[in-house]
Amino acid sequence: MPVVTPYVPRTITVHLGPPDSNAANVTVPFSDYVKNVASSEIYPTWDESALRANILAITSFALNRVYTEFYRSRGNDFDITNSTAYDQAFVNGRSFFDNISRLVDELFTSYLRRPGFVEPLAAKFCNGTTVTCDGLSQWGSQNLARQGYTAPEILTSYYGNVEIVSNAPVRSPSPSYPGTPLRRGSQGADVTVIQVALNRIAQNYPAIPRLDSVDGIFGPRTEAAVQRFQEIFGLSPDGIVGPATWNAIVRLYTAVTQLNELRSQGQQFYAINYAAPGSLQVGSSGEKVRLLQYWLSVLSSFISTIPAPTVDGIYGSGTRAAVLAAQRFFGLPETGNVDNATWEAIYNQYSGIENTALRSGENFPIQGRTAVPALARQGRAPEKTALTQFPGKDLALGSRDPVVREVVR
């Protein structure tokens, strides 16, 4: 399946008020938008590393709004608002500071993302004095810059494990909707996008039938899944993906994967078919194996008897050991091979965790919590503390155990 590569739009449309207000829209060049927000949000006298870090956060957040069609999929005719309660400060018609303008010209085709993920990071931020948030502190970034932190070190200290994508393509903005309805008999990449999205949404809405094959062919099973989706979300259940159904699928897919949140599940496995593969064993390789390893790595952080395999797409001895442990845990025949029963058991356990614990936790495979990188200035990576595994005993009122401190902190 083709992955939709994020791009920098030549223009962006800003709503001059809260999302539901009857305010005007303005369409401006994307680089001017970033210059405007940066000139409104931060001080030009700050150290350059702080300015760079903030500009990258501003750009990445705006690109996330465009990429996820956050407002467009809700039927709005704008990409972002100027309300700081929802988005970023934008003052229509204001001038730009020269040094900020220069840095934006250098950086506006760069953005942040989690390693291995697709979407631009929803890099939320706040001033760090009157308002605090789970993201970058603007004044805190300046304090770190004064201590000698580089822009990447500042970003890592607030967002954890991120990478900077440079030279993203620039093109005119266009909606993801293909322009004509998809129906039985349609074929191509747009059908594949819908199939992948419906399979992922079905994890949260089990009444939607999962598709056994993500093949880009709009057949009767895809039609049935579309119809069930339409019934659940109050759309005309005609089995045709027109603009309203397409936007609803985009909106729900963004919601269940939290692509518009700082702690996003991410599109690491955007092209994955979640249906059982038939059989996986030592020597197997590919995306199905990577997905299996990903699920097992999540389970290993909650079930202490399951070791975490390397997520590399190669079914080796480490993956076999994790599968054997999972089969033992689920009471299945211990073959070390993944048949349909083993695949479904692992998937169902992962799905339960994803829908509960992972909603407020870190991205997976486990990266742990990132400490403020006191060692970064010494050229060493930030320390990471892995989440504690299940201690093998129930915890209740009055329990005393180191894991209790880990759970509550």
PyMOL commands that set and color helices and strands:
alter all, ss='L'
color gray80, all
select helices_A, chain A and resi 30-41+48-67+72-74+98-107+138-146+151-159+189-204+220-232+243-257+287-300+317-330+340-355+357-359+376-378+402-408
alter helices_A, ss='H'
color red, helices_A
select strands_A, chain A and resi 8-9+11-15+25-29+80-81+111-113+125-126+136-137+163-165+170-171+369-370+384-385
alter strands_A, ss='S'
color yellow, strands_A
deselect
rebuild
show_as cartoon
